[in-house]
Amino acid sequence: MSGVRVLVGTRKGAFILTSDGRRRNWDVSAPQFGGWQFYHLKGSPVDPNRIYASQSSDWFGQTLQRSSDGGKSWETVGNKLLYDGVPGMHQWYDGTAHPWEFKRVWHLEPSLTDPDTVYAGVEDAALFKSSDGGATWTELSGLRGHSTSAQWGPGAGGMCLHTILIDPSNHDRLYVAISAAGAFRSDDGGATWKPITKGLHSKHLPVPDAEIGHCVHRIAMHRSRPQTLFMQKHWDVMRTDDGGESWQKISGNLPTDFGFVIDVHAHQPETIFVVPIKSDSEHYPLDGRLQVFRSRTGGTEWEPLTKGLPQDDCYVNVLREAMAVDALDACGIYFGTTGGQVYASTDEGNSWNAIVRDLPPVLSVEVQTI
Amino acid sequence: MVRVELPYHLRQLAGVNGEVSLEVPGVVTIAAVIDALEARFPMLQGTIRDHATGERRRLLRFFACEDDLSFSPPDAPLPDAVARGGEPFIILGAIAGG
């Protein structure tokens, strides 16, 4: 492991930030496809030079890019993500039935074993899979065909499937999260799915403990403990230790437990990070102070991490795809803001520096340790 | 040859500068021109017409010979001046958004 590559998706292009293993000096690429939205970029864990990127535009729709040289060059791959069969209806904001309409790809999750296999989570919520490097796509329609799908509804950001997790010990076990339908698990490679929401409580729902309707913002997993998942819900930080069969609240002493991102330390599966946001009505940090909170106990007991982060007049947001960790020792943590800053910590969160300060609003951050 | 003007972002995606010249077989219609464009530049598939519906994307418009052809039937013949290459077929992005 000699360096780090940070893949940053923004409202106006993608950027690649690179450094050696010391992570002190950073090279910031020119904008890749400037002017296009990049909701997500992610590299293959088995071939780090293979990177998939979701490129979209209100004018030109969804396109997908693939790099085979670590982001030096790109090839446009297939963008025909068509729902399987008649798309059907889901619930709209006002409770009426609304047809499923493809809008964009929110998340790309490369296979853990094959660089040509990649999953795509899309809005309106569905899961697609490509086994030919993104050339063609097939919907894993058992998810959207779940008996509850007519009850699924959009969150403020749209009805997006944003989290895709592959169990490293059992590749047939997949987890997805949809805002605002909830979380689902498949144990057969994506053919069939079950809601995994027992223990979630959302007071804005008519039935707060309902199986469907929870606005899950992000789920994170440490690869050494795939039964344990950490969730940042709309409000509430949660964990499960049984693959989602039951969830427990671990918000503990957080000053606010609304937020979007959550991630796990690369080497300590009980060390987790969140960025509390004031509220769902005010998408910025509490008191104008940007704080990461770390728990070394798997939740409940949290400590603020502020060194190097703005502690006055800071009103940015940190969106759900915009935090990631590297695998170096000590673990690096990275997050991007809607103000265009990408912050990095090379000491497990104790102190922070801005790698770059003035990018367009950051939508996603992924890190490759190379 | 039919001349096609693309908006900036589609020129970038296709890797071209300026106008594109296309051989369009048969009757020169909007659909035939876009079919030929997508055949030559597969990376543009789905960016002008929605994959699912085949409809023109709502923030794009089609112009030729100073006429707005955005709502013309896709199979209606384009003006002779476009078919002969005297005038370009213009695909224009709406001047909107941030």
Chai-1 contact restraints between the chains, C-beta under 6 A:
chainA,res_idxA,chainB,res_idxB,connection_type,confidence,min_distance_angstrom,max_distance_angstrom,comment,restraint_id
A,G35,B,H9,contact,1.0,0.0,6.0,A-B,restraint_1
A,D58,B,G97,contact,1.0,0.0,6.0,A-B,restraint_2
A,W59,B,L59,contact,1.0,0.0,6.0,A-B,restraint_3
A,W59,B,G93,contact,1.0,0.0,6.0,A-B,restraint_4
A,F60,B,T47,contact,1.0,0.0,6.0,A-B,restraint_5
A,G61,B,G46,contact,1.0,0.0,6.0,A-B,restraint_6
A,G61,B,T47,contact,1.0,0.0,6.0,A-B,restraint_7
A,T76,B,M43,contact,1.0,0.0,6.0,A-B,restraint_8
A,N79,B,G46,contact,1.0,0.0,6.0,A-B,restraint_9
A,K80,B,H51,contact,1.0,0.0,6.0,A-B,restraint_10
A,L82,B,A52,contact,1.0,0.0,6.0,A-B,restraint_11
